[in-house]
Each structure stands twice: as C-alpha cells, then as structure tokens.
Amino acid sequence: MMDSVHIIETAPSEAPMDLLLQADPSESKIKVYLNRSRCFIAALNGESVGACIVQPIAPGVHELMNISVAPSHQKMGIGGKLLRHVIESIRDAKAERLEVGTGTFGYQLAFYQREGFRVDSIDKDFFLLNYEEPIYEDGIQLKDMLRLAITFTK
C-alpha cells in the first residue's frame, strides 16, 4: 500500500481544502498562509489522501503550517511518509531549520518527535488569542501551542 502512495508538490491553488480543514478549522487562516507556501500532496490511486503546507517565515527558516491525512487513510503510515518527504524537500532547499506548532501533546507530539523534531518553546494562550471559536481535541480545549523544530546540519 505504501509503495502506491506518491508524494507530489502542487500549486497552493490545488491544495485540498477539505483535508487542510481537518488540521486547522479556520478556512480564512488557511487561505492567508496557503498563498505564501509550498503544498505537498499524498496521492493514492489518483486520490488526494494527505496534504502538507510549508511556509518560509524567515531566511533559512520554514514552518510546517498544516499536515493532514484523510480519516479513512490514517494509521497506514501515509502521514509519516508525507512528513519525511517534506523534511527532505526543505533540507534540499538549503533551509537551516523547519518548525512546527501543535496544540496536541499526545500522538501528534510523538509523530513529530519520531521524525526528528525537538521541543523548542511553548506559545502560551496561542489558541485562545488566535481563534475566535474554542478548539477541542479529545475533549480538551487547546490553549497553548507547543513549538518544535528540526535544525539541519550543514
């Protein structure tokens, strides 16, 4: 199955909004960062089953803004394959650092750490200050964002 998943880079205008909304519930926020970003798609049999958006935020620094896999295709290794491809693409672009923020401290934290991300900082009250509606995961309201990063060695 994993061999038949292909990762491609596509124009931001081709990004599957339905997938992106699973990772970020604000379509308006997605539209703001999407146009300044690189978009990667995980395709299986011609269907987009995963998406990842990466935005340059400073010279040599990129941020993973969004990564999502369709619920029907989760727990199959697609997200890991997509993330590894994105990490390599950003490294190949001579970036010095790739950052990501998450409000979930369970499986998502482990997902990023397995691929080499390390805890960098905590952005207190991020979700309270930046989203009009409360966001809940597993019955817990997201308040703080945990920031992680990979620093690429030269």
C-alpha positions as a Markdown table, in Angstrom:
| # | Residue | x | y | z |
|---|---|---|---|---|
| 1 | Met | 0.0 | 0.0 | 0.0 |
| 2 | Met | 2.7 | 2.5 | 1.0 |
| 3 | Asp | 4.6 | 1.9 | -2.3 |
| 4 | Ser | 1.5 | 3.1 | -4.2 |
| 5 | Val | 1.4 | 6.4 | -2.3 |
| 6 | His | 3.0 | 9.1 | -4.3 |
| 7 | Ile | 4.1 | 12.5 | -2.9 |
| 8 | Ile | 3.9 | 15.4 | -5.3 |
| 9 | Glu | 4.3 | 19.2 | -4.9 |
| 10 | Thr | 1.5 | 21.1 | -6.3 |
| 11 | Ala | 0.3 | 24.7 | -6.6 |
| 12 | Pro | -1.3 | 26.2 | -3.5 |
| 13 | Ser | -4.5 | 26.7 | -5.5 |
| 14 | Glu | -4.7 | 22.9 | -5.9 |
| 15 | Ala | -4.5 | 22.2 | -2.2 |
| 16 | Pro | -7.4 | 20.0 | -1.0 |
| 17 | Met | -9.2 | 22.4 | 1.4 |
| 18 | Asp | -11.3 | 19.5 | 2.9 |
| 19 | Leu | -8.1 | 17.9 | 4.1 |
| 20 | Leu | -6.5 | 21.1 | 5.4 |
| 21 | Leu | -9.6 | 21.9 | 7.4 |
| 22 | Gln | -9.0 | 18.7 | 9.5 |
| 23 | Ala | -5.8 | 20.2 | 10.9 |
| 24 | Asp | -6.8 | 23.8 | 11.0 |
| 25 | Pro | -10.5 | 24.7 | 11.5 |
| 26 | Ser | -10.2 | 28.2 | 10.1 |
| 27 | Glu | -10.5 | 28.4 | 6.4 |
| 28 | Ser | -9.7 | 32.1 | 6.4 |
| 29 | Lys | -6.4 | 31.4 | 8.2 |
| 30 | Ile | -5.6 | 28.6 | 5.8 |
| 31 | Lys | -6.2 | 30.9 | 2.8 |
| 32 | Val | -3.8 | 33.5 | 4.3 |
| 33 | Tyr | -0.8 | 31.2 | 4.7 |
| 34 | Leu | -1.6 | 29.0 | 1.7 |
| 35 | Asn | -0.7 | 31.5 | -0.9 |
| 36 | Arg | 2.8 | 32.1 | 0.5 |
| 37 | Ser | 3.5 | 28.4 | 0.9 |
| 38 | Arg | 4.6 | 25.1 | -0.7 |
| 39 | Cys | 2.0 | 22.5 | -1.0 |
| 40 | Phe | 2.7 | 18.7 | -0.9 |
| 41 | Ile | 0.0 | 16.1 | -1.6 |
| 42 | Ala | 0.0 | 12.4 | -0.8 |
| 43 | Ala | -1.9 | 10.7 | -3.6 |
| 44 | Leu | -3.2 | 7.1 | -3.7 |
| 45 | Asn | -4.7 | 5.8 | -6.9 |
| 46 | Gly | -5.2 | 9.4 | -8.1 |
| 47 | Glu | -7.0 | 10.5 | -5.0 |
| 48 | Ser | -5.5 | 13.1 | -2.6 |
| 49 | Val | -5.4 | 11.4 | 0.8 |
| 50 | Gly | -2.9 | 13.7 | 2.5 |
| 51 | Ala | -1.7 | 17.2 | 2.4 |
| 52 | Cys | 1.1 | 19.3 | 3.9 |
| 53 | Ile | 1.7 | 23.1 | 3.7 |
| 54 | Val | 5.1 | 24.6 | 4.5 |
| 55 | Gln | 5.7 | 28.3 | 4.6 |
| 56 | Pro | 9.0 | 30.3 | 4.6 |
| 57 | Ile | 8.9 | 32.5 | 7.7 |
| 58 | Ala | 12.5 | 33.9 | 7.8 |
| 59 | Pro | 15.7 | 33.5 | 5.8 |
| 60 | Gly | 16.5 | 29.8 | 6.0 |
| 61 | Val | 13.6 | 29.0 | 8.3 |
| 62 | His | 10.3 | 27.3 | 7.2 |
| 63 | Glu | 7.2 | 26.4 | 9.2 |
| 64 | Leu | 5.0 | 23.4 | 8.7 |
| 65 | Met | 1.7 | 25.1 | 8.8 |
| 66 | Asn | -0.6 | 22.2 | 8.2 |
| 67 | Ile | -0.4 | 18.4 | 7.7 |
| 68 | Ser | -3.4 | 16.1 | 7.5 |
| 69 | Val | -4.4 | 12.7 | 6.2 |
| 70 | Ala | -8.0 | 11.7 | 5.4 |
| 71 | Pro | -9.5 | 9.8 | 8.3 |
| 72 | Ser | -10.2 | 6.7 | 6.1 |
| 73 | His | -6.4 | 6.6 | 5.4 |
| 74 | Gln | -5.0 | 7.3 | 8.8 |
| 75 | Lys | -2.8 | 4.8 | 10.8 |
| 76 | Met | -1.3 | 3.5 | 7.5 |
| 77 | Gly | 2.0 | 5.4 | 7.5 |
| 78 | Ile | 0.9 | 8.0 | 4.9 |
| 79 | Gly | 1.4 | 10.9 | 7.3 |
| 80 | Gly | 4.9 | 9.8 | 8.2 |
| 81 | Lys | 5.9 | 9.3 | 4.5 |
| 82 | Leu | 4.5 | 12.7 | 3.7 |
| 83 | Leu | 6.3 | 14.4 | 6.6 |
| 84 | Arg | 9.6 | 12.7 | 5.7 |
| 85 | His | 9.3 | 13.8 | 2.1 |
| 86 | Val | 8.6 | 17.4 | 3.2 |
| 87 | Ile | 11.6 | 17.4 | 5.6 |
| 88 | Glu | 13.9 | 16.2 | 2.8 |
| 89 | Ser | 12.5 | 18.8 | 0.4 |
| 90 | Ile | 13.1 | 21.6 | 2.8 |
| 91 | Arg | 16.5 | 20.3 | 3.7 |
| 92 | Asp | 17.3 | 20.1 | -0.1 |
| 93 | Ala | 16.2 | 23.7 | -0.4 |
| 94 | Lys | 19.2 | 24.6 | 1.9 |
| 95 | Ala | 16.9 | 25.6 | 4.8 |
| 96 | Glu | 18.6 | 25.8 | 8.2 |
| 97 | Arg | 15.5 | 25.0 | 10.2 |
| 98 | Leu | 12.0 | 23.6 | 10.0 |
| 99 | Glu | 9.5 | 24.5 | 12.7 |
| 100 | Val | 6.0 | 23.2 | 13.6 |
| 101 | Gly | 3.5 | 24.2 | 16.3 |
| 102 | Thr | 0.9 | 21.8 | 17.8 |
| 103 | Gly | -1.7 | 22.1 | 20.5 |
| 104 | Thr | -1.9 | 18.3 | 21.0 |
| 105 | Phe | 0.6 | 16.8 | 23.3 |
| 106 | Gly | -0.2 | 13.1 | 22.7 |
| 107 | Tyr | 0.0 | 11.3 | 19.4 |
| 108 | Gln | 0.9 | 14.4 | 17.4 |
| 109 | Leu | 3.8 | 15.2 | 19.6 |
| 110 | Ala | 5.1 | 11.6 | 19.2 |
| 111 | Phe | 4.5 | 11.8 | 15.4 |
| 112 | Tyr | 6.8 | 14.8 | 15.1 |
| 113 | Gln | 9.4 | 13.6 | 17.5 |
| 114 | Arg | 9.7 | 10.3 | 15.6 |
| 115 | Glu | 10.7 | 12.3 | 12.6 |
| 116 | Gly | 13.4 | 14.3 | 14.4 |
| 117 | Phe | 11.6 | 17.4 | 15.8 |
| 118 | Arg | 12.6 | 18.6 | 19.2 |
| 119 | Val | 10.6 | 20.7 | 21.7 |
| 120 | Asp | 11.7 | 24.4 | 21.3 |
| 121 | Ser | 9.2 | 26.5 | 23.2 |
| 122 | Ile | 5.6 | 27.0 | 24.4 |
| 123 | Asp | 3.4 | 29.8 | 22.9 |
| 124 | Lys | 1.1 | 30.4 | 25.9 |
| 125 | Asp | -2.6 | 31.1 | 25.1 |
| 126 | Phe | -1.9 | 30.8 | 21.3 |
| 127 | Phe | -5.3 | 29.1 | 20.6 |
| 128 | Leu | -7.2 | 31.5 | 22.9 |
| 129 | Leu | -5.7 | 34.6 | 21.2 |
| 130 | Asn | -5.7 | 33.5 | 17.6 |
| 131 | Tyr | -9.0 | 31.6 | 17.1 |
| 132 | Glu | -12.5 | 33.0 | 17.6 |
| 133 | Glu | -14.0 | 29.7 | 18.4 |
| 134 | Pro | -12.6 | 27.3 | 21.0 |
| 135 | Ile | -10.8 | 24.2 | 19.6 |
| 136 | Tyr | -11.2 | 20.9 | 21.3 |
| 137 | Glu | -9.3 | 17.6 | 20.8 |
| 138 | Asp | -10.2 | 14.6 | 22.8 |
| 139 | Gly | -12.5 | 16.7 | 25.0 |
| 140 | Ile | -9.7 | 19.1 | 26.0 |
| 141 | Gln | -9.7 | 22.8 | 24.9 |
| 142 | Leu | -6.5 | 23.7 | 23.2 |
| 143 | Lys | -4.9 | 26.8 | 24.8 |
| 144 | Asp | -1.1 | 26.7 | 24.4 |
| 145 | Met | 0.9 | 25.8 | 21.3 |
| 146 | Leu | 3.9 | 23.6 | 21.7 |
| 147 | Arg | 6.6 | 24.7 | 19.3 |
| 148 | Leu | 9.0 | 22.1 | 17.8 |
| 149 | Ala | 11.9 | 22.3 | 15.4 |
| 150 | Ile | 14.5 | 20.4 | 13.4 |
| 151 | Thr | 17.8 | 22.2 | 12.8 |
| 152 | Phe | 19.6 | 20.9 | 9.7 |
| 153 | Thr | 23.3 | 20.5 | 9.9 |
| 154 | Lys | 25.4 | 21.8 | 7.1 |
